[in-house]
Amino acid sequence: MGWDLHRLEPGRRFLLGGVEIPFDRGEAGHSDGDALAHAVIDALLGAAALGDIGELFPPGDPRFRDADSLALLREAWALARRRGFRLLSLDSVVICQEPRVLPWREAIRASLARALEVSPELVFVKGKTAEGLGDTGRGLAVEALATALLEGGES
Ligand code: MG
């Protein structure tokens, strides 16, 4: 399982799973801020017991400044695949008050599936609001959760 949260600020791109969604704010962050991609990375690394995103791509490291999070995702997934892991299912939830995620769902599924080199049928994403409550509900942040089911791996 993976979780992430990024603050939303004007002048930043709003990225979910590598898809840029037109909006007046975007995710702040050292990298491109793609909260969903980061949650997915942690879900995959965790399922393979290979560490977490902060260990692999330290946020203070200048190499990862404005990094393309899908490139980080491909790199993390390559590590797991080299250990013999295969993806059976990837599910996720994005929590934000705006923008709506549903119109972008198929594009996000396709983008993540492309990065992981799997069928989009193994990948899902759901959008939820926070009912106006808390920082996420007030539009100050976007949160993402992901779960990955893997099989294989070296014993
Ligand atoms: Mg993050």
Backbone and ligand atoms as CSV (ligand in chain L), in Angstrom:
chain,resi,resn,atom,element,x,y,z
A,1,MET,N,N,0.831,-1.185,0.000
A,1,MET,CA,C,0.000,0.000,0.000
A,1,MET,C,C,0.871,1.243,0.000
A,2,GLY,N,N,0.357,2.269,-0.599
A,2,GLY,CA,C,1.091,3.534,-0.643
A,2,GLY,C,C,0.131,4.685,-0.411
A,3,TRP,N,N,0.647,5.748,0.139
A,3,TRP,CA,C,-0.148,6.963,0.398
A,3,TRP,C,C,0.732,8.164,0.140
A,4,ASP,N,N,0.125,9.239,-0.333
A,4,ASP,CA,C,0.889,10.473,-0.485
A,4,ASP,C,C,-0.056,11.669,-0.412
A,5,LEU,N,N,0.508,12.789,-0.086
A,5,LEU,CA,C,-0.237,14.046,-0.035
A,5,LEU,C,C,0.683,15.153,-0.530
A,6,HIS,N,N,0.157,16.010,-1.372
A,6,HIS,CA,C,0.902,17.193,-1.789
A,6,HIS,C,C,0.027,18.430,-1.645
A,7,ARG,N,N,0.658,19.511,-1.238
A,7,ARG,CA,C,-0.033,20.791,-1.195
A,7,ARG,C,C,-0.332,21.252,-2.623
A,8,LEU,N,N,-1.410,21.987,-2.791
A,8,LEU,CA,C,-1.760,22.558,-4.100
A,8,LEU,C,C,-1.447,24.048,-4.090
A,9,GLU,N,N,-0.734,24.478,-5.123
A,9,GLU,CA,C,-0.338,25.884,-5.221
A,9,GLU,C,C,-0.526,26.386,-6.646
A,10,PRO,N,N,-0.798,27.692,-6.785
A,10,PRO,CA,C,-0.867,28.266,-8.140
A,10,PRO,C,C,0.494,28.142,-8.823
A,11,GLY,N,N,0.487,28.064,-10.137
A,11,GLY,CA,C,1.740,28.046,-10.882
A,11,GLY,C,C,2.390,26.680,-10.971
A,12,ARG,N,N,1.714,25.656,-10.476
A,12,ARG,CA,C,2.246,24.291,-10.592
A,12,ARG,C,C,1.284,23.472,-11.456
A,13,ARG,N,N,1.821,22.411,-12.074
A,13,ARG,CA,C,0.972,21.526,-12.874
A,13,ARG,C,C,0.231,20.551,-11.962
A,14,PHE,N,N,-1.016,20.231,-12.320
A,14,PHE,CA,C,-1.785,19.235,-11.572
A,14,PHE,C,C,-1.665,17.910,-12.325
A,15,LEU,N,N,-0.870,17.011,-11.765
A,15,LEU,CA,C,-0.569,15.738,-12.421
A,15,LEU,C,C,-1.118,14.585,-11.609
A,16,LEU,N,N,-1.783,13.669,-12.283
A,16,LEU,CA,C,-2.230,12.436,-11.631
A,16,LEU,C,C,-1.831,11.262,-12.514
A,17,GLY,N,N,-0.928,10.450,-12.019
A,17,GLY,CA,C,-0.495,9.280,-12.786
A,17,GLY,C,C,0.100,9.655,-14.131
A,18,GLY,N,N,0.739,10.806,-14.185
A,18,GLY,CA,C,1.384,11.244,-15.418
A,18,GLY,C,C,0.471,12.019,-16.357
A,19,VAL,N,N,-0.791,12.175,-15.996
A,19,VAL,CA,C,-1.741,12.919,-16.838
A,19,VAL,C,C,-1.899,14.326,-16.269
A,20,GLU,N,N,-1.693,15.323,-17.111
A,20,GLU,CA,C,-1.861,16.706,-16.655
A,20,GLU,C,C,-3.313,17.131,-16.823
A,21,ILE,N,N,-3.912,17.554,-15.719
A,21,ILE,CA,C,-5.311,17.957,-15.703
A,21,ILE,C,C,-5.367,19.481,-15.597
A,22,PRO,N,N,-6.078,20.136,-16.516
A,22,PRO,CA,C,-6.145,21.595,-16.465
A,22,PRO,C,C,-6.821,22.060,-15.169
A,23,PHE,N,N,-6.128,22.896,-14.409
A,23,PHE,CA,C,-6.656,23.375,-13.133
A,23,PHE,C,C,-5.863,24.610,-12.756
A,24,ASP,N,N,-6.415,25.441,-11.862
A,24,ASP,CA,C,-5.728,26.700,-11.543
A,24,ASP,C,C,-4.634,26.534,-10.487
A,25,ARG,N,N,-4.491,25.318,-9.948
A,25,ARG,CA,C,-3.426,25.017,-9.004
A,25,ARG,C,C,-2.811,23.664,-9.370
A,26,GLY,N,N,-1.662,23.392,-8.786
A,26,GLY,CA,C,-1.029,22.098,-9.014
A,26,GLY,C,C,-0.239,21.694,-7.799
A,27,GLU,N,N,0.338,20.512,-7.871
A,27,GLU,CA,C,1.022,19.950,-6.714
A,27,GLU,C,C,2.392,20.585,-6.502
A,28,ALA,N,N,2.592,21.106,-5.290
A,28,ALA,CA,C,3.917,21.570,-4.899
A,28,ALA,C,C,4.770,20.337,-4.620
A,29,GLY,N,N,6.076,20.475,-4.806
A,29,GLY,CA,C,6.940,19.343,-4.505
A,29,GLY,C,C,8.319,19.533,-5.092
A,30,HIS,N,N,9.249,18.726,-4.602
A,30,HIS,CA,C,10.616,18.760,-5.123
A,30,HIS,C,C,10.631,18.185,-6.540
A,31,SER,N,N,9.865,17.088,-6.717
A,31,SER,CA,C,9.705,16.502,-8.049
A,31,SER,C,C,8.559,17.242,-8.734
A,32,ASP,N,N,7.968,16.628,-9.754
A,32,ASP,CA,C,6.805,17.255,-10.397
A,32,ASP,C,C,5.561,17.212,-9.505
A,33,GLY,N,N,5.633,16.482,-8.385
A,33,GLY,CA,C,4.569,16.508,-7.374
A,33,GLY,C,C,3.411,15.547,-7.603
A,34,ASP,N,N,3.543,14.642,-8.554
A,34,ASP,CA,C,2.452,13.727,-8.924
A,34,ASP,C,C,2.134,12.767,-7.771
A,35,ALA,N,N,1.132,13.156,-6.953
A,35,ALA,CA,C,0.835,12.402,-5.721
A,35,ALA,C,C,0.416,10.962,-6.017
A,36,LEU,N,N,-0.355,10.771,-7.086
A,36,LEU,CA,C,-0.798,9.408,-7.400
A,36,LEU,C,C,0.392,8.534,-7.809
A,37,ALA,N,N,1.253,9.062,-8.662
A,37,ALA,CA,C,2.438,8.290,-9.062
A,37,ALA,C,C,3.267,7.921,-7.838
A,38,HIS,N,N,3.378,8.844,-6.881
A,38,HIS,CA,C,4.185,8.571,-5.689
A,38,HIS,C,C,3.540,7.484,-4.825
A,39,ALA,N,N,2.219,7.528,-4.692
A,39,ALA,CA,C,1.532,6.485,-3.916
A,39,ALA,C,C,1.700,5.124,-4.590
A,40,VAL,N,N,1.644,5.119,-5.913
A,40,VAL,CA,C,1.804,3.859,-6.658
A,40,VAL,C,C,3.222,3.318,-6.480
A,41,ILE,N,N,4.209,4.199,-6.533
A,41,ILE,CA,C,5.597,3.760,-6.327
A,41,ILE,C,C,5.732,3.087,-4.961
A,42,ASP,N,N,5.177,3.709,-3.929
A,42,ASP,CA,C,5.286,3.127,-2.586
A,42,ASP,C,C,4.509,1.813,-2.472
A,43,ALA,N,N,3.378,1.716,-3.160
A,43,ALA,CA,C,2.619,0.459,-3.130
A,43,ALA,C,C,3.439,-0.669,-3.756
A,44,LEU,N,N,4.077,-0.377,-4.879
A,44,LEU,CA,C,4.856,-1.414,-5.582
A,44,LEU,C,C,6.107,-1.780,-4.799
A,45,LEU,N,N,6.823,-0.753,-4.329
A,45,LEU,CA,C,8.055,-1.031,-3.569
A,45,LEU,C,C,7.731,-1.778,-2.282
A,46,GLY,N,N,6.636,-1.394,-1.629
A,46,GLY,CA,C,6.257,-2.041,-0.382
A,46,GLY,C,C,5.862,-3.489,-0.602
A,47,ALA,N,N,5.069,-3.733,-1.651
A,47,ALA,CA,C,4.629,-5.107,-1.929
A,47,ALA,C,C,5.827,-6.015,-2.221
A,48,ALA,N,N,6.863,-5.435,-2.811
A,48,ALA,CA,C,8.074,-6.206,-3.125
A,48,ALA,C,C,9.101,-6.136,-1.990
A,49,ALA,N,N,8.766,-5.432,-0.912
A,49,ALA,CA,C,9.671,-5.256,0.233
A,49,ALA,C,C,11.027,-4.707,-0.206
A,50,LEU,N,N,10.983,-3.656,-1.040
A,50,LEU,CA,C,12.219,-3.086,-1.583
A,50,LEU,C,C,12.495,-1.673,-1.078
A,51,GLY,N,N,11.817,-1.285,-0.010
A,51,GLY,CA,C,12.065,0.056,0.527
A,51,GLY,C,C,10.926,0.995,0.191
A,52,ASP,N,N,11.206,2.298,0.253
A,52,ASP,CA,C,10.147,3.261,-0.082
A,52,ASP,C,C,10.695,4.379,-0.953
A,53,ILE,N,N,9.794,5.208,-1.412
A,53,ILE,CA,C,10.146,6.236,-2.407
A,53,ILE,C,C,11.200,7.202,-1.874
A,54,GLY,N,N,11.127,7.517,-0.573
A,54,GLY,CA,C,12.075,8.459,0.009
A,54,GLY,C,C,13.497,7.903,0.080
A,55,GLU,N,N,13.610,6.598,0.202
A,55,GLU,CA,C,14.935,5.969,0.212
A,55,GLU,C,C,15.523,5.926,-1.197
A,56,LEU,N,N,14.669,5.591,-2.151
A,56,LEU,CA,C,15.137,5.440,-3.533
A,56,LEU,C,C,15.430,6.781,-4.182
A,57,PHE,N,N,14.555,7.746,-3.911
A,57,PHE,CA,C,14.655,9.060,-4.561
A,57,PHE,C,C,14.575,10.135,-3.476
A,58,PRO,N,N,15.646,10.356,-2.723
A,58,PRO,CA,C,15.596,11.305,-1.594
A,58,PRO,C,C,15.135,12.694,-2.047
A,59,PRO,N,N,14.153,13.282,-1.321
A,59,PRO,CA,C,13.563,14.547,-1.768
A,59,PRO,C,C,14.547,15.713,-1.809
A,60,GLY,N,N,15.638,15.640,-1.049
A,60,GLY,CA,C,16.598,16.749,-1.082
A,60,GLY,C,C,17.627,16.615,-2.205
A,61,ASP,N,N,17.612,15.482,-2.895
A,61,ASP,CA,C,18.634,15.196,-3.901
A,61,ASP,C,C,18.370,16.007,-5.172
A,62,PRO,N,N,19.345,16.835,-5.585
A,62,PRO,CA,C,19.130,17.690,-6.759
A,62,PRO,C,C,18.821,16.897,-8.036
A,63,ARG,N,N,19.206,15.624,-8.074
A,63,ARG,CA,C,18.893,14.811,-9.266
A,63,ARG,C,C,17.391,14.669,-9.480
A,64,PHE,N,N,16.623,14.790,-8.373
A,64,PHE,CA,C,15.181,14.556,-8.489
A,64,PHE,C,C,14.365,15.847,-8.456
A,65,ARG,N,N,15.060,16.975,-8.597
A,65,ARG,CA,C,14.353,18.251,-8.661
A,65,ARG,C,C,13.529,18.293,-9.948
A,66,ASP,N,N,12.237,18.597,-9.810
A,66,ASP,CA,C,11.304,18.631,-10.945
A,66,ASP,C,C,11.267,17.313,-11.716
A,67,ALA,N,N,11.644,16.216,-11.031
A,67,ALA,CA,C,11.701,14.913,-11.696
A,67,ALA,C,C,10.338,14.513,-12.243
A,68,ASP,N,N,10.378,13.835,-13.372
A,68,ASP,CA,C,9.182,13.232,-13.963
A,68,ASP,C,C,8.843,11.993,-13.122
A,69,SER,N,N,7.720,12.070,-12.405
A,69,SER,CA,C,7.396,10.976,-11.475
A,69,SER,C,C,7.115,9.663,-12.188
A,70,LEU,N,N,6.692,9.726,-13.437
A,70,LEU,CA,C,6.502,8.469,-14.165
A,70,LEU,C,C,7.838,7.810,-14.486
A,71,ALA,N,N,8.874,8.609,-14.680
A,71,ALA,CA,C,10.211,8.037,-14.874
A,71,ALA,C,C,10.663,7.358,-13.579
A,72,LEU,N,N,10.348,7.973,-12.443
A,72,LEU,CA,C,10.673,7.362,-11.147
A,72,LEU,C,C,9.880,6.075,-10.971
A,73,LEU,N,N,8.624,6.100,-11.396
A,73,LEU,CA,C,7.782,4.903,-11.308
A,73,LEU,C,C,8.373,3.772,-12.147
A,74,ARG,N,N,8.785,4.095,-13.360
A,74,ARG,CA,C,9.377,3.053,-14.225
A,74,ARG,C,C,10.633,2.478,-13.582
A,75,GLU,N,N,11.424,3.342,-12.972
A,75,GLU,CA,C,12.670,2.892,-12.344
A,75,GLU,C,C,12.380,1.988,-11.138
A,76,ALA,N,N,11.422,2.392,-10.306
A,76,ALA,CA,C,11.076,1.587,-9.128
A,76,ALA,C,C,10.502,0.232,-9.549
A,77,TRP,N,N,9.654,0.257,-10.555
A,77,TRP,CA,C,9.027,-0.983,-11.021
A,77,TRP,C,C,10.065,-1.908,-11.671
A,78,ALA,N,N,11.055,-1.324,-12.336
A,78,ALA,CA,C,12.124,-2.136,-12.933
A,78,ALA,C,C,12.879,-2.901,-11.848
A,79,LEU,N,N,13.063,-2.250,-10.703
A,79,LEU,CA,C,13.735,-2.926,-9.572
A,79,LEU,C,C,12.949,-4.162,-9.145
A,80,ALA,N,N,11.636,-3.983,-9.006
A,80,ALA,CA,C,10.785,-5.099,-8.574
A,80,ALA,C,C,10.762,-6.193,-9.630
A,81,ARG,N,N,10.702,-5.771,-10.889
A,81,ARG,CA,C,10.647,-6.786,-11.956
A,81,ARG,C,C,11.938,-7.583,-12.035
A,82,ARG,N,N,13.064,-6.896,-11.787
A,82,ARG,CA,C,14.337,-7.625,-11.789
A,82,ARG,C,C,14.372,-8.693,-10.702
A,83,ARG,N,N,13.574,-8.481,-9.640
A,83,ARG,CA,C,13.475,-9.494,-8.579
A,83,ARG,C,C,12.429,-10.558,-8.902
A,84,GLY,N,N,11.854,-10.484,-10.089
A,84,GLY,CA,C,10.917,-11.522,-10.525
A,84,GLY,C,C,9.461,-11.259,-10.193
A,85,PHE,N,N,9.136,-10.034,-9.777
A,85,PHE,CA,C,7.736,-9.743,-9.438
A,85,PHE,C,C,6.922,-9.401,-10.685
A,86,ARG,N,N,5.652,-9.784,-10.621
A,86,ARG,CA,C,4.694,-9.504,-11.677
A,86,ARG,C,C,3.475,-8.841,-11.046
A,87,LEU,N,N,2.886,-7.881,-11.753
A,87,LEU,CA,C,1.720,-7.166,-11.212
A,87,LEU,C,C,0.433,-7.926,-11.518
A,88,LEU,N,N,-0.349,-8.181,-10.470
A,88,LEU,CA,C,-1.660,-8.801,-10.657
A,88,LEU,C,C,-2.756,-7.743,-10.637
A,89,SER,N,N,-2.575,-6.699,-9.809
A,89,SER,CA,C,-3.608,-5.686,-9.687
A,89,SER,C,C,-3.039,-4.434,-9.028
A,90,LEU,N,N,-3.462,-3.292,-9.539
A,90,LEU,CA,C,-3.105,-2.015,-8.924
A,90,LEU,C,C,-4.388,-1.194,-8.801
A,91,ASP,N,N,-4.734,-0.841,-7.588
A,91,ASP,CA,C,-5.932,-0.023,-7.375
A,91,ASP,C,C,-5.518,1.259,-6.666
A,92,SER,N,N,-6.309,2.296,-6.846
A,92,SER,CA,C,-5.929,3.567,-6.226
A,92,SER,C,C,-7.154,4.453,-6.001
A,93,VAL,N,N,-6.972,5.396,-5.092
A,93,VAL,CA,C,-7.986,6.416,-4.807
A,93,VAL,C,C,-7.285,7.766,-4.786
A,94,VAL,N,N,-7.869,8.729,-5.461
A,94,VAL,CA,C,-7.369,10.106,-5.380
A,94,VAL,C,C,-8.421,10.918,-4.631
A,95,ILE,N,N,-8.003,11.641,-3.610
A,95,ILE,CA,C,-8.928,12.447,-2.824
A,95,ILE,C,C,-8.599,13.913,-3.049
A,96,CYS,N,N,-9.527,14.620,-3.673
A,96,CYS,CA,C,-9.377,16.066,-3.846
A,96,CYS,C,C,-10.761,16.652,-4.072
A,97,GLN,N,N,-10.915,17.886,-3.649
A,97,GLN,CA,C,-12.218,18.531,-3.792
A,97,GLN,C,C,-12.490,18.865,-5.255
A,98,GLU,N,N,-11.483,19.384,-5.905
A,98,GLU,CA,C,-11.515,19.694,-7.333
A,98,GLU,C,C,-10.113,19.431,-7.865
A,99,PRO,N,N,-9.943,19.192,-9.120
A,99,PRO,CA,C,-10.943,18.944,-10.145
A,99,PRO,C,C,-11.516,17.526,-10.024
A,100,ARG,N,N,-12.554,17.234,-10.797
A,100,ARG,CA,C,-13.116,15.890,-10.794
A,100,ARG,C,C,-12.161,14.936,-11.505
A,101,VAL,N,N,-12.030,13.759,-10.947
A,101,VAL,CA,C,-11.077,12.771,-11.472
A,101,VAL,C,C,-11.727,11.894,-12.543
A,102,LEU,N,N,-13.026,11.625,-12.388
A,102,LEU,CA,C,-13.683,10.656,-13.268
A,102,LEU,C,C,-13.471,10.910,-14.763
A,103,PRO,N,N,-13.589,12.172,-15.231
A,103,PRO,CA,C,-13.395,12.386,-16.674
A,103,PRO,C,C,-11.995,11.993,-17.156
A,104,TRP,N,N,-11.050,11.885,-16.234
A,104,TRP,CA,C,-9.658,11.593,-16.583
A,104,TRP,C,C,-9.270,10.154,-16.262
A,105,ARG,N,N,-10.233,9.390,-15.760
A,105,ARG,CA,C,-9.902,8.052,-15.251
A,105,ARG,C,C,-9.244,7.157,-16.298
A,106,GLU,N,N,-9.826,7.102,-17.483
A,106,GLU,CA,C,-9.270,6.182,-18.484
A,106,GLU,C,C,-7.879,6.628,-18.937
A,107,ALA,N,N,-7.684,7.925,-19.039
A,107,ALA,CA,C,-6.356,8.429,-19.422
A,107,ALA,C,C,-5.321,8.096,-18.356
A,108,ILE,N,N,-5.711,8.200,-17.087
A,108,ILE,CA,C,-4.776,7.903,-15.987
A,108,ILE,C,C,-4.471,6.405,-15.953
A,109,ARG,N,N,-5.511,5.587,-16.117
A,109,ARG,CA,C,-5.284,4.127,-16.148
A,109,ARG,C,C,-4.301,3.769,-17.271
A,110,ALA,N,N,-4.534,4.363,-18.436
A,110,ALA,CA,C,-3.678,4.058,-19.589
A,110,ALA,C,C,-2.244,4.528,-19.344
A,111,SER,N,N,-2.106,5.697,-18.733
A,111,SER,CA,C,-0.775,6.255,-18.487
A,111,SER,C,C,0.020,5.388,-17.504
A,112,LEU,N,N,-0.630,5.010,-16.402
A,112,LEU,CA,C,0.055,4.165,-15.417
A,112,LEU,C,C,0.381,2.797,-16.028
A,113,ALA,N,N,-0.579,2.239,-16.771
A,113,ALA,CA,C,-0.367,0.922,-17.380
A,113,ALA,C,C,0.798,0.962,-18.361
A,114,ARG,N,N,0.892,2.055,-19.117
A,114,ARG,CA,C,2.001,2.199,-20.066
A,114,ARG,C,C,3.327,2.229,-19.329
A,115,ALA,N,N,3.380,2.982,-18.242
A,115,ALA,CA,C,4.632,3.089,-17.482
A,115,ALA,C,C,5.034,1.732,-16.895
A,116,LEU,N,N,4.036,0.948,-16.524
A,116,LEU,CA,C,4.313,-0.353,-15.885
A,116,LEU,C,C,4.391,-1.483,-16.905
A,117,GLU,N,N,4.075,-1.164,-18.158
A,117,GLU,CA,C,4.057,-2.165,-19.234
A,117,GLU,C,C,3.124,-3.320,-18.890
A,118,VAL,N,N,1.909,-2.957,-18.452
A,118,VAL,CA,C,0.859,-3.946,-18.180
A,118,VAL,C,C,-0.428,-3.479,-18.877
A,119,SER,N,N,-1.419,-4.352,-18.880
A,119,SER,CA,C,-2.709,-3.989,-19.461
A,119,SER,C,C,-3.418,-2.984,-18.548
A,120,PRO,N,N,-4.101,-1.990,-19.143
A,120,PRO,CA,C,-4.892,-1.059,-18.320
A,120,PRO,C,C,-5.961,-1.786,-17.505
A,121,GLU,N,N,-6.296,-3.005,-17.902
A,121,GLU,CA,C,-7.317,-3.751,-17.151
A,121,GLU,C,C,-6.837,-4.151,-15.756
A,122,LEU,N,N,-5.528,-4.084,-15.532
A,122,LEU,CA,C,-4.984,-4.405,-14.200
A,122,LEU,C,C,-4.927,-3.177,-13.299
A,123,VAL,N,N,-5.256,-2.024,-13.869
A,123,VAL,CA,C,-5.024,-0.748,-13.168
A,123,VAL,C,C,-6.347,-0.013,-12.999
A,124,PHE,N,N,-6.588,0.488,-11.789
A,124,PHE,CA,C,-7.813,1.265,-11.605
A,124,PHE,C,C,-7.535,2.498,-10.761
A,125,VAL,N,N,-8.395,3.492,-10.936
A,125,VAL,CA,C,-8.277,4.712,-10.143
A,125,VAL,C,C,-9.679,5.254,-9.885
A,126,LYS,N,N,-9.898,5.677,-8.678
A,126,LYS,CA,C,-11.190,6.229,-8.285
A,126,LYS,C,C,-10.978,7.618,-7.689
A,127,GLY,N,N,-11.888,8.514,-7.948
A,127,GLY,CA,C,-11.794,9.855,-7.377
A,127,GLY,C,C,-12.824,10.030,-6.269
A,128,LYS,N,N,-12.400,10.683,-5.201
A,128,LYS,CA,C,-13.311,10.985,-4.089
A,128,LYS,C,C,-13.107,12.442,-3.691
A,129,THR,N,N,-14.158,13.087,-3.225
A,129,THR,CA,C,-13.966,14.391,-2.597
A,129,THR,C,C,-13.796,14.137,-1.093
A,130,ALA,N,N,-13.490,15.179,-0.353
A,130,ALA,CA,C,-13.381,15.058,1.099
A,130,ALA,C,C,-14.547,15.779,1.771
A,131,GLU,N,N,-15.650,15.928,1.002
A,131,GLU,CA,C,-16.858,16.548,1.564
A,131,GLU,C,C,-16.579,17.942,2.125
A,132,GLY,N,N,-15.596,18.604,1.561
A,132,GLY,CA,C,-15.283,19.956,2.014
A,132,GLY,C,C,-14.561,20.025,3.346
A,133,LEU,N,N,-14.194,18.876,3.899
A,133,LEU,CA,C,-13.595,18.859,5.241
A,133,LEU,C,C,-12.064,18.775,5.177
A,134,GLY,N,N,-11.443,19.426,6.133
A,134,GLY,CA,C,-9.987,19.337,6.252
A,134,GLY,C,C,-9.280,20.073,5.122
A,135,ASP,N,N,-7.953,19.995,5.111
A,135,ASP,CA,C,-7.167,20.702,4.108
A,135,ASP,C,C,-7.460,20.184,2.705
A,136,THR,N,N,-7.644,18.869,2.586
A,136,THR,CA,C,-7.940,18.295,1.265
A,136,THR,C,C,-9.299,18.795,0.787
A,137,GLY,N,N,-10.264,18.823,1.695
A,137,GLY,CA,C,-11.603,19.281,1.338
A,137,GLY,C,C,-11.655,20.759,0.998
A,138,ARG,N,N,-10.744,21.530,1.566
A,138,ARG,CA,C,-10.702,22.971,1.263
A,138,ARG,C,C,-9.890,23.266,0.007
A,139,GLY,N,N,-9.411,22.221,-0.655
A,139,GLY,CA,C,-8.684,22.429,-1.903
A,139,GLY,C,C,-7.239,22.832,-1.705
A,140,LEU,N,N,-6.715,22.627,-0.494
A,140,LEU,CA,C,-5.316,22.997,-0.225
A,140,LEU,C,C,-4.355,21.849,-0.536
A,141,ALA,N,N,-4.897,20.643,-0.718
A,141,ALA,CA,C,-4.026,19.478,-0.919
A,141,ALA,C,C,-4.748,18.416,-1.729
A,142,VAL,N,N,-3.958,17.535,-2.309
A,142,VAL,CA,C,-4.489,16.338,-2.958
A,142,VAL,C,C,-3.819,15.134,-2.295
A,143,GLU,N,N,-4.620,14.103,-2.062
A,143,GLU,CA,C,-4.112,12.875,-1.443
A,143,GLU,C,C,-4.305,11.724,-2.405
A,144,ALA,N,N,-3.445,10.716,-2.311
A,144,ALA,CA,C,-3.615,9.515,-3.122
A,144,ALA,C,C,-3.251,8.285,-2.306
A,145,LEU,N,N,-4.015,7.240,-2.528
A,145,LEU,CA,C,-3.771,5.935,-1.910
A,145,LEU,C,C,-3.673,4.914,-3.027
A,146,ALA,N,N,-2.820,3.913,-2.862
A,146,ALA,CA,C,-2.715,2.861,-3.870
A,146,ALA,C,C,-2.431,1.531,-3.193
A,147,THR,N,N,-2.955,0.478,-3.777
A,147,THR,CA,C,-2.603,-0.870,-3.323
A,147,THR,C,C,-2.158,-1.665,-4.537
A,148,ALA,N,N,-1.123,-2.462,-4.337
A,148,ALA,CA,C,-0.614,-3.310,-5.416
A,148,ALA,C,C,-0.589,-4.751,-4.944
A,149,LEU,N,N,-1.028,-5.626,-5.820
A,149,LEU,CA,C,-0.922,-7.067,-5.571
A,149,LEU,C,C,0.080,-7.636,-6.565
A,150,LEU,N,N,1.154,-8.202,-6.029
A,150,LEU,CA,C,2.207,-8.768,-6.871
A,150,LEU,C,C,2.279,-10.268,-6.659
A,151,GLU,N,N,2.813,-10.965,-7.640
A,151,GLU,CA,C,3.141,-12.376,-7.439
A,151,GLU,C,C,4.570,-12.593,-7.904
A,152,GLY,N,N,5.133,-13.716,-7.454
A,152,GLY,CA,C,6.490,-14.058,-7.873
A,152,GLY,C,C,7.511,-13.489,-6.913
A,153,GLY,N,N,8.650,-13.138,-7.436
A,153,GLY,CA,C,9.745,-12.667,-6.593
A,153,GLY,C,C,10.643,-13.833,-6.226
A,154,GLU,N,N,11.907,-13.515,-6.064
A,154,GLU,CA,C,12.871,-14.559,-5.681
A,154,GLU,C,C,12.597,-14.983,-4.263
A,155,SER,N,N,12.695,-16.264,-3.993
A,155,SER,CA,C,12.478,-16.730,-2.623
A,155,SER,C,C,13.801,-16.753,-1.865
L,1,MG,MG,MG,5.078,12.801,-3.000
